[in-house]
Amino acid sequence: MTATTGTLEATTTLTALDRCDRCGAQAYIRAELASGGALLFCNHHGREVEDTLRPKTASWIDESDKIS
């Protein structure tokens, strides 16, 4: 299940080809910025920046439930 917040809905789900912008690991979080553009994060880095970045996003797509 994909969790979203904000006014925009995700148009696609993240795949194994989507990589974290910080470390290159598989991305499970997509932060769509209110100012335009998007950032991808692995679960670790997404949690690390969530408190400061999330208020600046139009949507926060969290697919970390795919991690088994």
N, CA, C and O atoms as a printed pandas DataFrame, in Angstrom:
     atom_number atom_name residue_name chain_id  residue_number  x_coord  y_coord  z_coord
0              1         N          MET        A               1    0.841   -1.182    0.000
1              2        CA          MET        A               1    0.000    0.000    0.000
2              3         C          MET        A               1    0.886    1.245    0.000
3              4         O          MET        A               1    1.833    1.344    0.781
4              5         N          THR        A               2    0.576    2.176   -0.867
5              6        CA          THR        A               2    1.342    3.403   -0.975
6              7         C          THR        A               2    0.686    4.481   -0.132
7              8         O          THR        A               2   -0.506    4.752   -0.277
8              9         N          ALA        A               3    1.457    5.089    0.743
9             10        CA          ALA        A               3    0.932    6.173    1.575
10            11         C          ALA        A               3    1.293    7.500    0.927
11            12         O          ALA        A               3    2.446    7.720    0.554
12            13         N          THR        A               4    0.317    8.381    0.793
13            14        CA          THR        A               4    0.588    9.695    0.235
14            15         C          THR        A               4    0.005   10.760    1.133
15            16         O          THR        A               4   -0.940   10.521    1.884
16            17         N          THR        A               5    0.577   11.920    1.042
17            18        CA          THR        A               5    0.041   13.074    1.756
18            19         C          THR        A               5    0.093   14.258    0.830
19            20         O          THR        A               5    0.787   14.212   -0.186
20            21         N          GLY        A               6   -0.602   15.294    1.140
21            22        CA          GLY        A               6   -0.594   16.481    0.307
22            23         C          GLY        A               6   -1.701   16.436   -0.723
23            24         O          GLY        A               6   -2.624   15.628   -0.620
24            25         N          THR        A               7   -1.609   17.307   -1.720
25            26        CA          THR        A               7   -2.680   17.416   -2.693
26            27         C          THR        A               7   -2.424   16.624   -3.961
27            28         O          THR        A               7   -3.364   16.378   -4.716
28            29         N          LEU        A               8   -1.196   16.217   -4.225
29            30        CA          LEU        A               8   -0.888   15.468   -5.426
30            31         C          LEU        A               8   -0.846   13.981   -5.129
31            32         O          LEU        A               8   -0.394   13.566   -4.062
32            33         N          GLU        A               9   -1.311   13.189   -6.062
33            34        CA          GLU        A               9   -1.234   11.738   -5.932
34            35         C          GLU        A               9   -0.083   11.228   -6.791
35            36         O          GLU        A               9    0.231   11.822   -7.823
36            37         N          ALA        A              10    0.533   10.156   -6.384
37            38        CA          ALA        A              10    1.623    9.575   -7.153
38            39         C          ALA        A              10    1.082    9.027   -8.471
39            40         O          ALA        A              10    0.035    8.379   -8.498
40            41         N          THR        A              11    1.793    9.287   -9.555
41            42        CA          THR        A              11    1.360    8.780  -10.847
42            43         C          THR        A              11    1.982    7.425  -11.133
43            44         O          THR        A              11    1.437    6.651  -11.920
44            45         N          THR        A              12    3.093    7.128  -10.520
45            46        CA          THR        A              12    3.740    5.834  -10.683
46            47         C          THR        A              12    4.277    5.390   -9.338
47            48         O          THR        A              12    4.492    6.200   -8.435
48            49         N          THR        A              13    4.487    4.109   -9.223
49            50        CA          THR        A              13    5.112    3.608   -8.002
50            51         C          THR        A              13    6.617    3.541   -8.227
51            52         O          THR        A              13    7.094    3.539   -9.362
52            53         N          LEU        A              14    7.334    3.487   -7.153
53            54        CA          LEU        A              14    8.788    3.387   -7.230
54            55         C          LEU        A              14    9.175    1.970   -7.638
55            56         O          LEU        A              14    8.503    1.007   -7.266
56            57         N          THR        A              15   10.253    1.844   -8.399
57            58        CA          THR        A              15   10.736    0.536   -8.831
58            59         C          THR        A              15   12.151    0.326   -8.319
59            60         O          THR        A              15   12.736    1.217   -7.702
60            61         N          ALA        A              16   12.692   -0.842   -8.573
61            62        CA          ALA        A              16   14.063   -1.158   -8.160
62            63         C          ALA        A              16   15.080   -0.283   -8.892
63            64         O          ALA        A              16   16.229   -0.185   -8.459
64            65         N          LEU        A              17   14.680    0.348   -9.985
65            66        CA          LEU        A              17   15.584    1.232  -10.724
66            67         C          LEU        A              17   15.658    2.626  -10.116
67            68         O          LEU        A              17   16.579    3.382  -10.424
68            69         N          ASP        A              18   14.707    2.979   -9.259
69            70        CA          ASP        A              18   14.730    4.289   -8.594
70            71         C          ASP        A              18   15.736    4.243   -7.451
71            72         O          ASP        A              18   15.684    3.352   -6.603
72            73         N          ARG        A              19   16.649    5.206   -7.434
73            74        CA          ARG        A              19   17.746    5.189   -6.471
74            75         C          ARG        A              19   17.719    6.410   -5.585
75            76         O          ARG        A              19   17.299    7.487   -6.007
76            77         N          CYS        A              20   18.168    6.242   -4.354
77            78        CA          CYS        A              20   18.260    7.312   -3.372
78            79         C          CYS        A              20   19.208    8.396   -3.877
79            80         O          CYS        A              20   20.313    8.103   -4.334
80            81         N          ASP        A              21   18.764    9.653   -3.792
81            82        CA          ASP        A              21   19.596   10.773   -4.220
82            83         C          ASP        A              21   20.797   11.008   -3.308
83            84         O          ASP        A              21   21.729   11.719   -3.683
84            85         N          ARG        A              22   20.782   10.426   -2.136
85            86        CA          ARG        A              22   21.904   10.613   -1.201
86            87         C          ARG        A              22   22.957    9.517   -1.293
87            88         O          ARG        A              22   24.154    9.803   -1.275
88            89         N          CYS        A              23   22.516    8.252   -1.394
89            90        CA          CYS        A              23   23.501    7.172   -1.307
90            91         C          CYS        A              23   23.433    6.163   -2.452
91            92         O          CYS        A              23   24.321    5.318   -2.567
92            93         N          GLY        A              24   22.423    6.226   -3.286
93            94        CA          GLY        A              24   22.324    5.310   -4.411
94            95         C          GLY        A              24   21.626    3.998   -4.109
95            96         O          GLY        A              24   21.477    3.168   -5.006
96            97         N          ALA        A              25   21.192    3.783   -2.871
97            98        CA          ALA        A              25   20.438    2.569   -2.539
98            99         C          ALA        A              25   19.042    2.656   -3.159
99           100         O          ALA        A              25   18.642    3.716   -3.642
100          101         N          GLN        A              26   18.306    1.552   -3.146
101          102        CA          GLN        A              26   16.961    1.562   -3.708
102          103         C          GLN        A              26   16.086    2.573   -2.976
103          104         O          GLN        A              26   16.074    2.623   -1.746
104          105         N          ALA        A              27   15.363    3.367   -3.738
105          106        CA          ALA        A              27   14.493    4.393   -3.156
106          107         C          ALA        A              27   13.138    3.815   -2.796
107          108         O          ALA        A              27   12.548    3.058   -3.567
108          109         N          TYR        A              28   12.656    4.172   -1.632
109          110        CA          TYR        A              28   11.331    3.781   -1.159
110          111         C          TYR        A              28   10.480    5.001   -0.828
111          112         O          TYR        A              28    9.292    4.865   -0.536
112          113         N          ILE        A              29   11.069    6.176   -0.870
113          114        CA          ILE        A              29   10.355    7.410   -0.539
114          115         C          ILE        A              29   10.587    8.416   -1.652
115          116         O          ILE        A              29   11.719    8.646   -2.078
116          117         N          ARG        A              30    9.485    9.016   -2.120
117          118        CA          ARG        A              30    9.549   10.072   -3.141
118          119         C          ARG        A              30    8.938   11.320   -2.539
119          120         O          ARG        A              30    7.772   11.322   -2.144
120          121         N          ALA        A              31    9.723   12.380   -2.469
121          122        CA          ALA        A              31    9.264   13.662   -1.943
122          123         C          ALA        A              31    9.071   14.596   -3.129
123          124         O          ALA        A              31   10.039   15.025   -3.757
124          125         N          GLU        A              32    7.815   14.909   -3.432
125          126        CA          GLU        A              32    7.516   15.834   -4.523
126          127         C          GLU        A              32    7.429   17.226   -3.918
127          128         O          GLU        A              32    6.548   17.516   -3.109
128          129         N          LEU        A              33    8.350   18.073   -4.321
129          130        CA          LEU        A              33    8.476   19.395   -3.718
130          131         C          LEU        A              33    7.381   20.343   -4.188
131          132         O          LEU        A              33    6.976   20.310   -5.350
132          133         N          ALA        A              34    6.911   21.180   -3.286
133          134        CA          ALA        A              34    5.886   22.161   -3.620
134          135         C          ALA        A              34    6.402   23.140   -4.667
135          136         O          ALA        A              34    5.619   23.676   -5.451
136          137         N          SER        A              35    7.696   23.377   -4.687
137          138        CA          SER        A              35    8.304   24.303   -5.641
138          139         C          SER        A              35    8.588   23.654   -6.993
139          140         O          SER        A              35    9.048   24.320   -7.920
140          141         N          GLY        A              36    8.317   22.359   -7.104
141          142        CA          GLY        A              36    8.573   21.619   -8.335
142          143         C          GLY        A              36    9.719   20.643   -8.153
143          144         O          GLY        A              36   10.595   20.857   -7.315
144          145         N          GLY        A              37    9.718   19.585   -8.926
145          146        CA          GLY        A              37   10.760   18.576   -8.830
146          147         C          GLY        A              37   10.457   17.545   -7.764
147          148         O          GLY        A              37    9.471   17.655   -7.034
148          149         N          ALA        A              38   11.307   16.554   -7.683
149          150        CA          ALA        A              38   11.124   15.477   -6.718
150          151         C          ALA        A              38   12.479   14.962   -6.252
151          152         O          ALA        A              38   13.470   15.032   -6.979
152          153         N          LEU        A              39   12.503   14.454   -5.050
153          154        CA          LEU        A              39   13.696   13.834   -4.485
154          155         C          LEU        A              39   13.351   12.403   -4.114
155          156         O          LEU        A              39   12.240   12.124   -3.665
156          157         N          LEU        A              40   14.299   11.499   -4.302
157          158        CA          LEU        A              40   14.117   10.093   -3.952
158          159         C          LEU        A              40   15.051    9.736   -2.807
159          160         O          LEU        A              40   16.201   10.174   -2.766
160          161         N          PHE        A              41   14.540    8.934   -1.878
161          162        CA          PHE        A              41   15.338    8.538   -0.718
162          163         C          PHE        A              41   15.144    7.070   -0.394
163          164         O          PHE        A              41   14.054    6.527   -0.570
164          165         N          CYS        A              42   16.206    6.426    0.081
165          166        CA          CYS        A              42   16.069    5.117    0.701
166          167         C          CYS        A              42   15.321    5.334    2.018
167          168         O          CYS        A              42   15.139    6.475    2.442
168          169         N          ASN        A              43   14.899    4.278    2.649
169          170        CA          ASN        A              43   14.144    4.425    3.896
170          171         C          ASN        A              43   14.973    5.158    4.954
171          172         O          ASN        A              43   14.452    6.034    5.646
172          173         N          HIS        A              44   16.245    4.813    5.085
173          174        CA          HIS        A              44   17.119    5.428    6.092
174          175         C          HIS        A              44   17.206    6.942    5.902
175          176         O          HIS        A              44   16.966    7.699    6.843
176          177         N          HIS        A              45   17.545    7.383    4.699
177          178        CA          HIS        A              45   17.710    8.813    4.471
178          179         C          HIS        A              45   16.368    9.546    4.439
179          180         O          HIS        A              45   16.301   10.717    4.812
180          181         N          GLY        A              46   15.319    8.888    4.008
181          182        CA          GLY        A              46   13.994    9.499    4.052
182          183         C          GLY        A              46   13.572    9.824    5.471
183          184         O          GLY        A              46   13.039   10.901    5.737
184          185         N          ARG        A              47   13.811    8.891    6.383
185          186        CA          ARG        A              47   13.463    9.120    7.797
186          187         C          ARG        A              47   14.348   10.214    8.399
187          188         O          ARG        A              47   13.911   10.983    9.255
188          189         N          GLU        A              48   15.586   10.268    7.940
189          190        CA          GLU        A              48   16.538   11.253    8.454
190          191         C          GLU        A              48   16.114   12.690    8.114
191          192         O          GLU        A              48   16.311   13.595    8.924
192          193         N          VAL        A              49   15.536   12.908    6.925
193          194        CA          VAL        A              49   15.173   14.261    6.491
194          195         C          VAL        A              49   13.683   14.567    6.597
195          196         O          VAL        A              49   13.263   15.696    6.342
196          197         N          GLU        A              50   12.890   13.582    6.967
197          198        CA          GLU        A              50   11.429   13.733    6.930
198          199         C          GLU        A              50   10.916   14.933    7.720
199          200         O          GLU        A              50   10.101   15.697    7.202
200          201         N          ASP        A              51   11.360   15.118    8.930
201          202        CA          ASP        A              51   10.835   16.209    9.768
202          203         C          ASP        A              51   11.079   17.590    9.165
203          204         O          ASP        A              51   10.228   18.471    9.285
204          205         N          THR        A              52   12.210   17.790    8.528
205          206        CA          THR        A              52   12.502   19.115    7.964
206          207         C          THR        A              52   12.006   19.258    6.527
207          208         O          THR        A              52   11.622   20.353    6.117
208          209         N          LEU        A              53   12.007   18.175    5.761
209          210        CA          LEU        A              53   11.639   18.272    4.350
210          211         C          LEU        A              53   10.137   18.140    4.098
211          212         O          LEU        A              53    9.597   18.800    3.210
212          213         N          ARG        A              54    9.481   17.313    4.853
213          214        CA          ARG        A              54    8.064   17.026    4.575
214          215         C          ARG        A              54    7.165   18.270    4.540
215          216         O          ARG        A              54    6.273   18.327    3.693
216          217         N          PRO        A              55    7.352   19.259    5.406
217          218        CA          PRO        A              55    6.511   20.460    5.318
218          219         C          PRO        A              55    6.691   21.245    4.007
219          220         O          PRO        A              55    5.854   22.082    3.669
220          221         N          LYS        A              56    7.764   20.980    3.280
221          222        CA          LYS        A              56    8.046   21.688    2.032
222          223         C          LYS        A              56    7.585   20.910    0.799
223          224         O          LYS        A              56    7.845   21.325   -0.331
224          225         N          THR        A              57    6.900   19.779    1.014
225          226        CA          THR        A              57    6.506   18.931   -0.105
226          227         C          THR        A              57    5.031   19.070   -0.443
227          228         O          THR        A              57    4.197   19.381    0.408
228          229         N          ALA        A              58    4.738   18.830   -1.717
229          230        CA          ALA        A              58    3.352   18.748   -2.166
230          231         C          ALA        A              58    2.813   17.352   -1.855
231          232         O          ALA        A              58    1.625   17.186   -1.580
232          233         N          SER        A              59    3.690   16.358   -1.898
233          234        CA          SER        A              59    3.304   15.001   -1.508
234          235         C          SER        A              59    4.529   14.230   -1.035
235          236         O          SER        A              59    5.663   14.503   -1.429
236          237         N          TRP        A              60    4.257   13.271   -0.187
237          238        CA          TRP        A              60    5.306   12.417    0.392
238          239         C          TRP        A              60    4.841   10.986    0.165
239          240         O          TRP        A              60    3.945   10.502    0.856
240          241         N          ILE        A              61    5.449   10.312   -0.800
241          242        CA          ILE        A              61    5.059    8.938   -1.136
242          243         C          ILE        A              61    6.014    7.991   -0.427
243          244         O          ILE        A              61    7.219    7.999   -0.676
244          245         N          ASP        A              62    5.463    7.184    0.450
245          246        CA          ASP        A              62    6.256    6.268    1.271
246          247         C          ASP        A              62    5.874    4.828    0.927
247          248         O          ASP        A              62    4.780    4.370    1.256
248          249         N          GLU        A              63    6.783    4.129    0.267
249          250        CA          GLU        A              63    6.555    2.737   -0.094
250          251         C          GLU        A              63    7.471    1.808    0.686
251          252         O          GLU        A              63    7.808    0.720    0.218
252          253         N          SER        A              64    7.875    2.242    1.885
253          254        CA          SER        A              64    8.791    1.447    2.700
254          255         C          SER        A              64    8.156    0.148    3.187
255          256         O          SER        A              64    8.860   -0.734    3.678
256          257         N          ASP        A              65    6.835    0.020    3.057
257          258        CA          ASP        A              65    6.194   -1.232    3.430
258          259         C          ASP        A              65    6.592   -2.378    2.493
259          260         O          ASP        A              65    6.313   -3.540    2.789
260          261         N          LYS        A              66    7.243   -2.061    1.366
261          262        CA          LYS        A              66    7.732   -3.083    0.438
262          263         C          LYS        A              66    8.976   -3.780    0.977
263          264         O          LYS        A              66    9.345   -4.847    0.488
264          265         N          ILE        A              67    9.623   -3.194    1.972
265          266        CA          ILE        A              67   10.827   -3.783    2.537
266          267         C          ILE        A              67   10.416   -4.983    3.388
267          268         O          ILE        A              67    9.567   -4.887    4.274
268          269         N          SER        A              68   11.058   -6.126    3.081
269          270        CA          SER        A              68   10.699   -7.316    3.872
270          271         C          SER        A              68   11.861   -7.823    4.664
271          272         O          SER        A              68   11.734   -8.815    5.382
